[in-house]
Structure formats: C-alpha cells, structure tokens
Amino acid sequence: MGAALHAAGVSDGHIGVEIVGEGRMRVLNYAARGVDEDTDVLAFPKVDHQQDSGPCEHGAVFICPEKATNVTEAAVHGALHLCGYDHETDNGEMLELQAKVMASLR
C-alpha cells in the first residue's frame, strides 16, 4: 500500500485495512453501493481530512481474499481509491497507475 500512496503523491498518514470474509464484504458492498454481492476490495475514504495534530487519516480498505485474484493488487487498488482515483469515471489513469505500482513491486 505504501508504494501506491507514494505513486499517488501521498507522503504521510494512516490507512485502516481489514481482511473480511465474503459475507461481511457482501454486507459492506450493499450498505455502501446498493450492490447485493461480495467483491474483492472496497475503499472508504475519510471525507474530512482536517486534523489538529498527527498524521492524516485517509480512510479504510476492506479486502476479501476469497474474491481477490491478487491480495496485493487489491490493496493497491483500494489505496488508490483512498487517494481520490476512480477507474469508473477517469480515462484509465487509475488502472495505469495501478499497473505501474504492481510492476514496481515485482
């Protein structure tokens, strides 16, 4: 996740990471997106980044290993979402950066 944050220009802060089973992921996906099925990764960015002291809290990433083809890639994907990237609305920038980060980890 650190490589993804660095690639996105984030130099400090905290990210929560939770490994969840398919049932919990399905509940989270439905609550957040209205999609009644499990998925590999969900990211929940913290909306208010203002803090008086200490590192910034960027949000949380939930990963379901049973659904993820590659847990590392799921973590990178989630971290990029926390940095404001959205592959559903951009012109391929997020997935391109994700591929670069993954290549740097090999």
Protein Blocks (a to p, Z undefined) as FASTA:
>chain_A
ZZmmmmnopabdcdddddddfklmmmmmmmmnopacddfbdcdddfblcdfbdcddfbdc
dddfklmmblklmmmmmmmmmnopafklmgolmmmmmmmmmmmmZZ
